[in-house]
């Protein structure tokens, strides 16, 4: 019994390899579905920059026991506290604001006017509420 190697070789050389991608795509989508289902989409690490839409910075997430917090505003030129101009305290386009003012007072940042308007809580003077940053 003789083997016809020549005919077998021609038959192999004449065929092109075929790749069936359907099982690969099935496995890929199964893994994708598994990853999406098992992933947790909570937003615990994301904090909002404002406190309930009032425009006041959220200082409850800060660490430390600072009495004054720096309030930087791009191009800040004017600071008004209870109607009194405190612009002389601006340093490097920032002002230091007392924590009680941030918690209990009202701070309005007017970017188009390059101004910050502050209303202090009762019993606090403008001199106590802001100071020049160190």
C-alpha positions as CSV (number, residue, x, y, z in Angstrom):
1,X,0.0,0.0,0.0
2,X,1.7,3.1,-1.2
3,X,0.9,6.6,0.1
4,X,0.3,9.4,-2.4
5,X,2.2,12.1,-0.6
6,X,2.3,14.4,-3.6
7,X,-1.5,14.5,-3.9
8,X,-1.9,15.0,-0.2
9,X,0.7,17.8,-0.2
10,X,-1.1,19.6,-3.1
11,X,-4.4,19.3,-1.2
12,X,-2.9,20.9,1.9
13,X,-1.2,23.7,0.1
14,X,-4.3,24.6,-1.9
15,X,-6.4,25.2,1.2
16,X,-6.4,28.4,3.3
17,X,-6.7,28.3,7.1
18,X,-10.1,29.4,8.4
19,X,-10.5,31.2,11.7
20,X,-13.9,31.0,13.3
21,X,-14.3,34.2,15.4
22,X,-17.8,33.4,16.7
23,X,-16.5,31.5,19.8
24,X,-14.0,34.2,20.5
25,X,-16.7,36.9,20.4
26,X,-19.0,34.9,22.6
27,X,-16.3,34.5,25.2
28,X,-15.4,38.2,25.0
29,X,-19.0,39.3,25.5
30,X,-19.5,36.9,28.4
31,X,-16.4,38.4,30.1
32,X,-17.6,41.9,29.4
33,X,-21.1,41.2,30.9
34,X,-19.5,39.6,33.9
35,X,-17.2,42.6,34.6
36,X,-20.1,45.1,34.2
37,X,-22.4,43.1,36.5
38,X,-19.8,42.6,39.2
39,X,-18.5,46.2,39.2
40,X,-19.6,48.5,41.9
41,X,-20.7,52.0,40.6
42,X,-20.9,53.9,43.9
43,X,-19.7,57.5,44.1
44,X,-18.2,57.4,47.6
45,X,-14.9,58.9,46.4
46,X,-16.5,61.8,44.5
47,X,-17.3,64.9,46.5
48,X,-19.2,67.9,45.3
49,X,-17.3,71.2,45.3
50,X,-20.3,73.2,46.5
51,X,-22.6,72.8,49.4
52,X,-26.1,72.1,48.0
53,X,-25.9,74.6,45.2
54,X,-25.3,77.7,47.4
55,X,-21.9,78.5,45.9
56,X,-20.2,78.1,49.3
57,X,-17.2,75.8,49.4
58,X,-17.8,72.5,51.2
59,X,-15.5,72.7,54.2
60,X,-16.9,69.7,56.1
61,X,-14.6,67.4,54.1
62,X,-11.4,69.2,55.1
63,X,-9.0,68.0,57.7
64,X,-7.3,70.1,60.3
65,X,-8.4,72.8,62.7
66,X,-7.8,76.0,60.7
67,X,-9.7,79.0,61.8
68,X,-9.5,80.7,58.4
69,X,-9.7,79.0,55.0
70,X,-8.2,80.4,51.8
71,X,-10.7,81.4,49.1
72,X,-8.9,81.8,45.8
73,X,-10.8,83.5,42.9
74,X,-9.2,84.0,39.5
75,X,-8.5,87.7,39.0
76,X,-10.0,88.7,42.4
77,X,-10.0,92.5,42.8
78,X,-12.8,93.3,45.2
79,X,-14.0,91.9,48.5
80,X,-17.1,93.5,50.2
81,X,-18.0,92.3,53.7
82,X,-21.4,93.6,55.0
83,X,-21.2,96.5,52.6
84,X,-17.6,97.5,53.8
85,X,-14.8,97.3,51.2
86,X,-12.1,94.9,52.4
87,X,-10.1,94.8,49.1
88,X,-6.9,95.8,50.8
89,X,-6.6,92.3,52.3
90,X,-6.5,90.5,48.9
91,X,-3.2,88.8,48.3
92,X,-2.4,86.8,45.1
93,X,-6.1,86.9,44.1
94,X,-7.2,85.2,47.3
95,X,-8.7,86.1,50.7
96,X,-8.8,84.2,54.0
97,X,-12.3,83.7,55.3
98,X,-13.2,82.7,58.8
99,X,-14.8,79.2,59.2
100,X,-17.9,80.5,61.0
101,X,-18.6,82.8,58.0
102,X,-18.3,79.9,55.7
103,X,-20.7,77.8,57.8
104,X,-23.2,80.4,58.9
105,X,-22.7,83.4,56.6
106,X,-23.3,84.0,53.0
107,X,-20.6,84.1,50.3
108,X,-21.3,85.2,46.8
109,X,-18.6,84.9,44.1
110,X,-19.2,87.3,41.2
111,X,-16.6,86.0,38.6
112,X,-17.6,88.5,35.9
113,X,-17.1,91.4,38.4
114,X,-14.0,89.8,39.9
115,X,-15.6,90.3,43.4
116,X,-16.6,88.4,46.5
117,X,-19.6,89.6,48.5
118,X,-19.7,88.3,52.1
119,X,-22.5,88.6,54.6
120,X,-21.3,87.6,58.1
121,X,-23.4,85.9,60.8
122,X,-24.8,88.0,63.5
123,X,-22.3,89.4,66.0
124,X,-19.3,89.1,63.7
125,X,-17.4,92.2,62.5
126,X,-16.0,92.5,58.9
127,X,-12.5,92.6,60.5
128,X,-13.0,89.3,62.2
129,X,-14.5,87.6,59.2
130,X,-11.7,88.0,56.6
131,X,-8.0,88.6,56.7
132,X,-5.0,88.7,54.3
133,X,-3.6,85.2,53.5
134,X,-0.2,84.4,54.9
